[in-house]
């Protein structure tokens, strides 16, 4: 496997092993990531994601039709 297909397969296989992209960050980038997580409150239970909601093209919110309620 090569190229985008190899990258995608590796990404999905990582999920099966319990890895997220943040697990593969360099140490300096991981520290920056944790600062953002703390600043945004993403480490607070119930405040980790907006499931099914993504920013729209004009900065508004739109609901994804592919993700359930």
Secondary structure, 3 states (H helix, E strand, C coil): CCHHHHHHHHHHHHHHCCCCHHHHCCHHHHHHHHHHHHHHCCCCCCCCCCCCEEECCCCCEEECCCCCC
